[in-house]
């Protein structure tokens, strides 16, 4: 399984970055979007 570093996908109205992460493994791919932390 590999996980690519997150990329900035957009920003919230408050100016916080929205990041998108991609996980790949076993022939499957998952895209995860994170809103702050």
C-alpha positions, -999 to 999 in steps of 0.1 A, spaced: 0 0 0 13 35 -8 1 69 3 9 100 -17 16 132 2 -15 153 6 -21 181 -20 -41 213 -14 -75 207 -30 -91 240 -21 -98 262 9 -127 267 34 -144 300 37 -122 306 68 -91 302 46 -81 268 60 -66 244 34 -86 214 22 -62 185 15 -67 155 -7 -48 122 -1 -46 92 -24 -40 57 -10 -33 29 -35 -28 -9 -29 -40 -42 -42 -54 -28 -74 -77 -3 -55 -74 34 -51 -90 56 -24 -92 94 -24 -96 110 10 -104 147 16 -94 163 49 -109 195 63 -85 209 89 -75 190 120 
